[in-house]
Amino acid sequence: MSCAFDPSRYSKSLADLRRITRRQFFSDCGVGIGKMALASLLCGGVSKAFASPTAAELINPTAPRPPAFRARAKHVIYMFMVGAPSQLEMFDYKPTLVKYDGQPIPAHIVKDQRYAFIERNAALMSPRYKFKKHGQSGQEISEILPNIASVADDICIIRSMYSEQFNHAPAQIFLNTGTAQLGRPSMGSWISYGLGSESTDLPAFVVLSSGAPGASGGASLWSCGFLPTVHQGVNFRAKGDPILSVNNPKGIDPKMQRDSLDLVRNLNEHHLAAVGDPEIQTRISAYELAYRMQTSAPELTDLSKESKETLEMYGAKPGESSFANNCLLARRLVERGVRQRLSR
């Protein structure tokens, strides 16, 4: 706390100390008091705001943390399906778009705006499929989604969200990070940062990819941005080992590997104590997590242990790269305490 109080101006007697009035205290220390008040409002208390990381957080930066409000959901499976049909063909019925089908965009709508790759006299195209209201909620859903239409009252469709980003990569980055500019943390990274993870043997934020070439937004969709890199999304490969180098090379037995990791850990802890860089703690945690994943990751991705009925229900085929396999893998991650999966 910054304070202009100069002890040399006063004697150490109790009488002299009592001459420091409340008015003088707030006058000399006004800036510091303001900082304390702001910290109390933003962080729930000064002691919490200036507290050092706990022992548990130093050992495991992704240790579970209590939410600010009572949680209703324990896990999130976020399915980001690049290349899916337009929402205008599935959930978002636009009567006005049907009205102007085949006609140029009315001037009073576009006004003076210009859009990349779109000519001013381009013709509008309405949905090619029919919409119908379903359930007691009256959700308007396309005829191409009969199964989803049958559970219209059990799902939530949000139509009020919009963005001015219409090119693929900026729009994808906007949807996953809240901004079209690069460098911001993704949603999964924020969840990992705020809530931690209930799993100690798997990453807090896992990305499952199916198909090529993937999202045009690239790794920015699961980037940790300016947050510590321990909250970066970990991309599991669709074929082969889910993570590269998950198996020891020839000539390296478990004891030799453990001894090597212990040596590196001791060196990193010594460096951490000297400079206090949180990225060093991230490196320590990453090494230890990678060691534990050598056992947990192969077991996690072995879909052959699932029953025949389960595989048929998902449409999954062990050993293949498919969206169905990733959906089943996402469920297995949920069962093991991973908070968020990004399936694409």
C-alpha positions in Angstrom: 0.0 0.0 0.0 1.4 3.4 -1.0 1.4 5.8 1.9 2.9 9.3 2.5 3.2 8.7 6.3 6.7 9.5 7.5 7.5 7.9 10.9 10.4 10.3 11.4 7.9 13.1 11.8 6.6 11.6 15.0 8.0 10.3 18.3 7.4 6.8 19.4 5.3 7.8 22.4 1.7 6.8 22.6 0.6 10.4 23.0 2.4 11.4 19.8 0.9 8.5 17.9 -2.6 9.5 19.0 -2.1 12.8 17.3 -2.5 11.0 13.9 -6.1 11.8 13.3 -8.4 9.7 11.1 -8.6 12.7 8.7 -4.9 12.8 8.4 -4.7 9.0 7.9 -7.2 9.1 5.0 -5.5 12.2 3.5 -2.0 10.6 3.5 -3.1 7.1 2.5 -6.0 7.9 0.3 -4.6 6.1 -2.8 -3.7 3.0 -0.8 -7.2 2.9 0.8 -8.7 3.1 -2.7 -6.6 0.2 -3.9 -7.7 -1.9 -0.9 -11.4 -1.1 -1.5 -11.1 -2.0 -5.2 -9.4 -5.2 -4.4 -12.1 -6.1 -1.9 -14.8 -5.5 -4.5 -13.2 -7.4 -7.3 -11.6 -10.3 -5.4 -13.9 -10.8 -2.4 -11.4 -9.5 0.2 -8.0 -8.0 0.5 -6.4 -11.1 2.0 -7.5 -13.1 -1.0 -6.4 -10.5 -3.5 -2.8 -10.4 -2.2 -2.5 -14.0 -1.0 0.2 -16.2 -2.4 -0.8 -19.4 -4.3 -1.8 -22.2 -2.1 0.4 -25.4 -1.7 -2.2 -27.3 -3.8 -2.1 -24.7 -6.6 1.7 -24.9 -6.7 1.7 -28.6 -6.9 -1.2 -28.8 -9.4 -2.2 -25.5 -11.1 -5.4 -27.2 -12.4 -6.6 -28.5 -9.0 -10.4 -28.3 -8.7 -11.8 -24.9 -7.6 -15.2 -24.1 -6.3 -17.4 -22.1 -8.7 -18.7 -18.6 -7.8 -22.3 -19.9 -8.0 -23.8 -23.3 -7.4 -23.1 -25.4 -10.5 -25.9 -27.0 -12.5 -23.6 -28.7 -15.0 -20.7 -30.9 -14.1 -19.1 -31.3 -17.5 -19.3 -29.7 -20.9 -19.0 -31.4 -24.3 -18.7 -28.7 -26.8 -19.3 -29.9 -30.4 -17.9 -27.4 -32.9 -18.8 -28.9 -36.2 -16.9 -27.2 -39.0 -18.6 -27.6 -42.4 -22.0 -28.3 -41.0 -25.1 -27.2 -42.9 -26.1 -23.6 -42.5 -28.2 -22.8 -39.4 -30.6 -21.3 -42.0 -31.3 -24.8 -43.2 -31.7 -26.3 -39.7 -32.8 -24.1 -36.8 -33.0 -20.4 -37.9 -36.1 -19.9 -40.1 -36.1 -16.5 -41.8 -39.5 -15.6 -43.3 -38.1 -12.4 -44.8 -35.3 -14.4 -46.5 -38.0 -16.6 -48.1 -39.8 -13.4 -49.3 -36.8 -12.1 -51.1 -35.6 -15.5 -52.5 -33.8 -15.0 -55.8 -33.8 -11.2 -55.6 -30.9 -8.8 -54.9 -30.5 -7.7 -51.3 -32.8 -4.6 -50.7 -30.8 -1.4 -50.5 -32.4 -0.4 -47.2 -30.9 -3.5 -45.6 -27.3 -3.2 -46.7 -27.3 0.6 -46.9 -23.6 1.7 -47.4 -22.1 -1.5 -46.0 -19.7 -3.6 -48.1 -18.8 -7.2 -47.6 -15.8 -9.1 -48.8 -16.4 -11.7 -51.5 -20.1 -10.6 -51.9 -21.2 -8.5 -54.8 -23.8 -5.8 -54.1 -26.2 -7.2 -56.6 -25.9 -10.8 -55.4 -29.2 -12.7 -55.2 -30.5 -14.0 -51.9 -31.3 -17.7 -51.5 -33.9 -19.0 -49.0 -33.7 -22.4 -47.3 -34.1 -25.4 -49.6 -36.0 -27.3 -47.0 -39.3 -26.8 -45.2 -39.6 -25.8 -41.6 -42.3 -26.8 -39.2 -43.1 -26.0 -35.5 -42.5 -28.9 -33.1 -43.4 -29.6 -29.4 -45.2 -27.4 -27.0 -42.5 -24.8 -27.3 -43.2 -24.4 -31.0 -39.6 -24.6 -32.0 -39.2 -24.2 -35.8 -37.0 -26.9 -37.0 -36.1 -28.1 -40.5 -37.4 -31.3 -42.0 -33.8 -32.5 -42.4 -33.7 -33.0 -38.6 -36.6 -35.2 -37.7 -34.9 -36.8 -34.7 -33.9 -33.5 -33.1 -37.5 -32.2 -33.9 -38.8 -35.1 -31.8 -37.1 -33.7 -28.7 -37.8 -30.0 -29.4 -39.0 -29.4 -25.8 -35.8 -30.9 -24.3 -33.2 -28.7 -26.0 -32.4 -25.0 -26.0 -31.9 -23.2 -29.3 -30.4 -19.7 -29.0 -31.3 -17.4 -31.9 -30.4 -14.0 -30.4 -26.6 -14.3 -30.9 -25.0 -12.7 -33.9 -21.7 -11.5 -35.1 -20.4 -9.1 -37.8 -17.7 -11.7 -38.6 -18.8 -13.7 -41.7 -15.5 -15.0 -43.0 -14.7 -18.5 -41.8 -11.5 -18.1 -39.7 -12.4 -14.8 -37.9 -16.0 -16.1 -37.2 -14.6 -19.4 -35.8 -12.2 -17.5 -33.6 -14.9 -15.1 -32.4 -17.2 -18.0 -31.5 -14.5 -19.8 -29.4 -12.8 -16.8 -27.8 -15.3 -14.0 -27.9 -13.2 -11.8 -30.3 -12.1 -12.1 -33.9 -8.6 -10.9 -32.9 -5.9 -13.5 -32.2 -4.4 -13.9 -28.8 -7.4 -14.2 -26.5 -8.0 -17.3 -24.4 -10.5 -19.8 -25.7 -13.6 -20.9 -23.7 -12.1 -24.2 -22.6 -9.0 -22.4 -21.3 -11.1 -20.0 -19.2 -13.0 -23.0 -17.8 -9.8 -24.7 -16.9 -8.4 -21.5 -15.4 -11.6 -20.8 -13.3 -12.6 -24.3 -12.2 -9.6 -26.5 -12.6 -10.0 -30.2 -13.3 -11.2 -33.2 -11.4 -8.8 -35.4 -13.3 -5.2 -35.8 -12.3 -4.2 -38.2 -15.1 -5.6 -36.3 -18.1 -5.5 -32.7 -19.3 -8.2 -30.3 -18.1 -9.1 -29.2 -21.6 -9.0 -31.8 -24.4 -9.5 -31.3 -28.2 -10.7 -34.1 -30.4 -10.3 -33.7 -34.1 -12.0 -35.7 -36.9 -11.6 -35.2 -40.5 -9.3 -33.0 -42.5 -8.2 -30.3 -43.0 -10.1 -29.2 -39.8 -11.1 -25.7 -38.7 -9.7 -22.8 -40.6 -9.3 -21.0 -37.3 -6.6 -23.5 -36.4 -5.1 -23.9 -32.9 -6.4 -20.4 -32.0 -9.7 -22.1 -31.3 -8.2 -23.9 -28.2 -5.5 -21.4 -27.4 -4.8 -20.3 -23.8 -4.0 -16.8 -25.0 -2.4 -14.8 -22.2 -3.4 -17.4 -19.5 -0.7 -19.8 -18.3 0.0 -22.4 -20.9 -1.1 -25.2 -18.5 -4.7 -24.2 -19.6 -3.9 -24.7 -23.3 -6.2 -27.3 -25.0 -4.5 -30.6 -25.7 -5.3 -32.0 -29.1 -5.7 -35.7 -29.2 -4.8 -37.3 -32.6 -7.4 -39.2 -34.4 -5.1 -42.0 -35.6 -2.3 -43.9 -33.9 -1.2 -42.9 -30.4 -3.6 -40.1 -29.2 -0.5 -38.1 -28.1 2.9 -38.3 -29.7 5.7 -39.9 -27.7 3.3 -41.5 -25.2 5.4 -44.7 -25.3 9.0 -44.9 -24.1 11.7 -45.4 -26.7 13.7 -48.5 -26.8 16.3 -48.8 -24.0 14.3 -46.6 -21.5 12.7 -48.5 -18.7 10.2 -47.0 -16.2 12.8 -46.6 -13.5 15.2 -44.7 -15.8 12.4 -42.5 -16.9 11.3 -41.7 -13.4 14.8 -40.9 -12.3 15.2 -38.6 -15.2 12.0 -36.8 -14.5 12.9 -36.4 -10.8 16.2 -34.8 -11.7 14.5 -32.4 -14.1 11.8 -31.6 -11.6 14.4 -30.8 -8.9 16.2 -28.5 -11.3 13.0 -26.8 -12.3 11.9 -26.4 -8.7 15.2 -24.8 -7.8 14.8 -22.4 -10.7 11.2 -21.6 -9.7 12.2 -20.8 -6.2 14.9 -18.4 -7.6 12.8 -16.5 -10.2 9.2 -17.3 -9.4 8.1 -17.6 -13.0 4.7 -19.4 -13.2 5.6 -20.9 -16.5 8.2 -23.0 -14.7 5.4 -24.5 -12.6 3.5 -25.2 -15.8 6.5 -27.0 -17.2 6.8 -29.1 -14.0 3.1 -30.0 -14.2 3.3 -30.8 -17.9 6.1 -33.3 -17.3 4.3 -35.1 -14.5 1.0 -35.1 -16.4 2.7 -36.6 -19.5 4.2 -39.3 -17.3 0.8 -40.3 -15.9 -0.8 -40.1 -19.3 1.4 -42.9 -20.5 -0.9 -45.2 -18.6 -4.2 -43.3 -18.7 -4.2 -42.2 -22.4 -4.0 -45.7 -24.0 -6.7 -47.0 -21.7 -8.9 -44.0 -22.4 -8.7 -44.4 -26.2 -9.2 -48.2 -26.3 -12.8 -48.3 -27.5 -12.6 -52.1 -28.0 -13.6 -52.4 -24.3 -17.0 -50.9 -25.0 -19.9 -53.3 -25.5 -21.1 -54.1 -29.0 -24.4 -52.4 -28.2 -22.7 -49.2 -27.2 -20.5 -49.1 -30.3 -23.6 -49.6 -32.5 -25.5 -46.9 -30.7 -22.7 -44.4 -31.4 -21.9 -45.8 -34.8 -18.3 -46.0 -33.6 -15.6 -48.4 -35.0 -12.5 -48.9 -32.9 -9.3 -47.9 -34.7 -11.0 -45.6 -37.2 -11.0 -41.8 -37.3 -14.6 -40.6 -37.2 -16.9 -38.1 -35.5 -18.8 -41.0 -33.9 -15.6 -42.3 -32.3 -14.9 -38.9 -30.9 -18.4 -38.6 -29.5 -17.8 -41.9 -27.6 -14.4 -40.8 -26.5 -15.9 -37.6 -25.2 -18.2 -39.6 -23.0 -15.2 -41.6 -21.7 -13.4 -38.3 -20.9 -16.4 -37.1 -18.9 -16.4 -40.3 -16.9 -12.7 -39.6 -16.0 -13.3 -36.0 -14.7 -12.2 -33.9 -17.7 -14.3 -30.8 -17.7 -14.4 -29.7 -21.3 -13.9 -31.4 -24.7 -13.9 -29.6 -28.0 -15.0 -32.0 -30.7 -14.6 -30.8 -34.3 
